[in-house]
Amino acid sequence: MLNPSLKLPKIVVLGTGGTIASSGTVGTQLSDYKVGKGVDALIAAVPELSGVAQCEFEQVSNIESYLIGDEVLLKLAGRVNHWLAQPDITGVVITHGTDTLEETAYFLNLVVQSEKPVILVGAMRPSTAISADGPLNLFHAVVVASHPQSVGKGVMVVMNDRILAARYVYKAHTTAVDAFVVPEQGALGAVSGRDVQYFNQSTRIHTARSTLHIDPQCTVLPAVDIVYDYQGAGLHMYEAALQAGAQGIVLAGTGNGSLSGVARLGANLAASKGVAFVRAAHVGQGSVRPSVKDGEYNCVAAQSLNPQKARILLRLALLKTQDRASLQQIFNTY
Ligand code: ASP
């Protein structure tokens, strides 16, 4: 008899760690738990997956996502591109900590060279918690990665029954299971069990059409720091970033990416050293649009990217250009 699983799509699940791979000692332990479950164990804990896809797996790392740096990020990008280039692979799912999930998702959205689905998934509760959210999130992630309509949509995050574009999603709650949101642009779709419904599309360039792909040999990305602005902030943070060799600074500015007195001094200092300066906002929603003053202060407007995502884009953009107008064009496009 023909094995029915042979007809199922092949999905590669890449494990990186995070709460989804964590365990506590009792069901009510919702913090201070330990990461350490292998991605094989996460798949084994959801036997229903065998009815959806043939899941292969690879452990890329097994750490909290706040420990992820360039080494893991670049390795992950390489593995995603490697697997998606295999003709028999339908898509990739990445299990990931939620703290920096939006950064990895947006980075991959810019450097993955394929139309095939790439889904990031995490959990807000450890695997041992009462009502742990990881198993159903993982099931949904594999369902979405296997779905024909998921092709060409860019990197997506599947959490709490929602399908969210990497370009827009951000974490908006410290602990709740509905922590990942896209309030302004809306979800791309929803998933419930095996039912996938799309009702939206990201309009920004991503994945196969991106021109920000990185060389597979790339081991270092340009250093970019984020400087947070607030009442009475000092110039020392800008000076420290520049002294440490930053090639770019992202201002996590007040309001509409306002240039406060000290931010103007910081922007001037950066310009005097030929360092790129991007104006973002720490407000949470809305766009920082280009301003007539940007030329005067050699600034680039971050559009609707939050500071941490603006940093990701600036790092990749600086591999191509340092010209302010060209950088602005990139921020207008991605
Ligand atoms: N500390 C975790 C991490 O980002 C949080 C989580 O996964 O929810 O790895």
Boltz pocket constraint, residues with backbone or C-beta under 6 A from the ligand:
constraints:
  - pocket:
      binder: B
      contacts: [[A, 17], [A, 18], [A, 19], [A, 20], [A, 63], [A, 64], [A, 65], [A, 66], [A, 96], [A, 97], [A, 98], [A, 99], [A, 100], [A, 122], [A, 123], [A, 124], [A, 125]]
      max_distance: 6.0
